[in-house]
Amino acid sequence: DRENLIQKQNRQCAICGYFFKSEKHTHIDHCHTTNKVRGILCTHCNVAIGLLKDSTEILKSAIKYLEKV
């Protein structure tokens, strides 16, 4: 199933587009509420989502912060 998901995403992270050279740094991302698989992420994006507590509100706040000059 993992390889099928990777192929569907053209061997790229669903968030940043990082090209997977192998399955070593791929992570199956899922919603912690529904347990549904969302896609395959690279290590960095997977960790970032986790550190932001899977919260769209925190992510929106982080985006606003990054857009400050």
C-alpha positions as a Markdown table, in Angstrom:
| # | Residue | x | y | z |
|---|---|---|---|---|
| 1 | Asp | 0.0 | 0.0 | 0.0 |
| 2 | Arg | 2.8 | 2.4 | 0.8 |
| 3 | Glu | 4.4 | 2.0 | -2.6 |
| 4 | Asn | 1.1 | 2.6 | -4.3 |
| 5 | Leu | 0.6 | 5.8 | -2.4 |
| 6 | Ile | 4.2 | 6.9 | -3.3 |
| 7 | Gln | 3.5 | 6.2 | -6.9 |
| 8 | Lys | 0.2 | 8.1 | -6.9 |
| 9 | Gln | 2.2 | 11.1 | -5.6 |
| 10 | Asn | 4.8 | 10.8 | -8.3 |
| 11 | Arg | 7.4 | 9.8 | -5.6 |
| 12 | Gln | 7.0 | 13.3 | -4.0 |
| 13 | Cys | 6.0 | 14.6 | -0.6 |
| 14 | Ala | 2.4 | 15.7 | -0.6 |
| 15 | Ile | 3.3 | 19.0 | 1.1 |
| 16 | Cys | 6.8 | 20.2 | -0.1 |
| 17 | Gly | 7.3 | 18.1 | -3.3 |
| 18 | Tyr | 10.5 | 16.6 | -2.1 |
| 19 | Phe | 11.4 | 13.7 | -4.5 |
| 20 | Phe | 11.7 | 10.4 | -2.7 |
| 21 | Lys | 14.9 | 8.6 | -3.7 |
| 22 | Ser | 13.9 | 5.6 | -1.6 |
| 23 | Glu | 11.2 | 4.7 | 1.0 |
| 24 | Lys | 13.6 | 5.3 | 3.8 |
| 25 | His | 12.5 | 8.8 | 4.5 |
| 26 | Thr | 8.8 | 8.4 | 3.7 |
| 27 | His | 6.1 | 8.6 | 6.3 |
| 28 | Ile | 2.4 | 7.6 | 6.0 |
| 29 | Asp | 0.5 | 10.6 | 7.3 |
| 30 | His | -3.0 | 10.1 | 8.8 |
| 31 | Cys | -5.6 | 12.1 | 10.6 |
| 32 | His | -5.4 | 11.3 | 14.4 |
| 33 | Thr | -9.2 | 11.9 | 14.7 |
| 34 | Thr | -10.4 | 9.7 | 11.9 |
| 35 | Asn | -7.3 | 7.5 | 11.4 |
| 36 | Lys | -7.8 | 8.0 | 7.6 |
| 37 | Val | -4.5 | 8.2 | 5.6 |
| 38 | Arg | -3.9 | 11.6 | 4.0 |
| 39 | Gly | -0.8 | 10.8 | 2.1 |
| 40 | Ile | 3.0 | 10.3 | 2.1 |
| 41 | Leu | 5.2 | 13.0 | 3.6 |
| 42 | Cys | 8.9 | 13.5 | 3.9 |
| 43 | Thr | 10.5 | 13.4 | 7.4 |
| 44 | His | 10.6 | 17.2 | 7.7 |
| 45 | Cys | 6.9 | 17.8 | 6.8 |
| 46 | Asn | 5.8 | 14.9 | 8.9 |
| 47 | Val | 7.7 | 16.3 | 12.0 |
| 48 | Ala | 6.4 | 19.8 | 11.3 |
| 49 | Ile | 2.8 | 18.7 | 11.2 |
| 50 | Gly | 3.3 | 16.8 | 14.4 |
| 51 | Leu | 5.0 | 19.8 | 16.1 |
| 52 | Leu | 2.0 | 22.0 | 15.0 |
| 53 | Lys | -0.3 | 19.4 | 16.7 |
| 54 | Asp | -2.1 | 18.7 | 13.4 |
| 55 | Ser | -3.8 | 22.1 | 14.0 |
| 56 | Thr | -4.9 | 24.1 | 11.0 |
| 57 | Glu | -5.3 | 27.1 | 13.3 |
| 58 | Ile | -1.7 | 26.9 | 14.6 |
| 59 | Leu | -0.6 | 26.5 | 11.0 |
| 60 | Lys | -2.5 | 29.6 | 9.9 |
| 61 | Ser | -1.0 | 31.5 | 12.8 |
| 62 | Ala | 2.5 | 30.3 | 11.8 |
| 63 | Ile | 1.9 | 31.4 | 8.2 |
| 64 | Lys | 0.9 | 34.9 | 9.4 |
| 65 | Tyr | 4.0 | 35.0 | 11.5 |
| 66 | Leu | 6.3 | 34.0 | 8.6 |
| 67 | Glu | 4.7 | 36.7 | 6.4 |
| 68 | Lys | 5.7 | 39.5 | 8.7 |
| 69 | Val | 8.5 | 41.7 | 7.4 |
